[in-house]
Amino acid sequence: MMQQGDLVHIPQNVMLFDRQNSYLGTTDKPVVAVLIEEISDRASFQAGSYIVFAQGREVSVEKRYIYLMERAC
């Protein structure tokens, strides 16, 4: 399970949105981000997404595109 503050990986060609669901662009290469929160409100248009800090801003990304980075030994 992912927690706030975890480092996550976002692959290339993933669409990024802001908190109002406005399209911000697509990742042109893999990105490392910091997990901020899960959007779990089923009534929200972004349900099933995470808010992460990536590319210098907060963005919304669908859960299916977020991968937890491996922890160092």
N, C-alpha and C positions, 0 to 999 in steps of 0.2 A: 504494500500500500504506500502511496506517495504522500508526503507531508509538506507543509509549507517550508520553504527554504531549500528543498531538494534541488540538486542540479539535474536538469532533464535535457534530452536530445530531441530536436525537431528535424526531421529529414528535409531534403530538398523538395521543392514544388508543393509546399503546404500553404494553404490560404490563411492569412492572418486578419483578424477583425479587432475593432476597438470595443469598448464596453457597450456602446450603443448599436453594435452589430454593423458598423460601417466597414466596408472592405478597405484594408490598408495595403494589401499587396500579397505577394507570394515569395516564399523563401527561395532564393536563387542558389543556395548552397546549404548544407547542414548547419544547424544553429544550436548552440548551447544556451540554455535559459535557466532562470530560477523560478520555481513554482511559487505562486503567490496564494492562489485559492482555487477550490473546485466550485463550479457553478452547479449546484444540486437542485435548485428550485425548478421543478418540472414545468411550472407555468412560464418560465423564462424562455425566450427564443434561443438562448445560448445554453440551455440544459444539455448536459453531456459534454461540456467543455471545461478547460482549465484556463485561468488567467495566469500568465507567466510574464516575467520581465525578460524581454529579448530585444536585441537591436536598439537598446537605449530607451525603450518604452514598454508600457503594459499592453499586452495583446491577448486576445482570446484565441485559443486553438482547440480543435476537437480532440477529445481524449484519445481517440484511436491513433493519433499521430504523435503522441507524447510517450517517450521512453525514458525510464529512469537510468541515469548514468551509473556505471558500476562504482562501488565504493572501493577506495584504495585499501590494500592489505596492511 
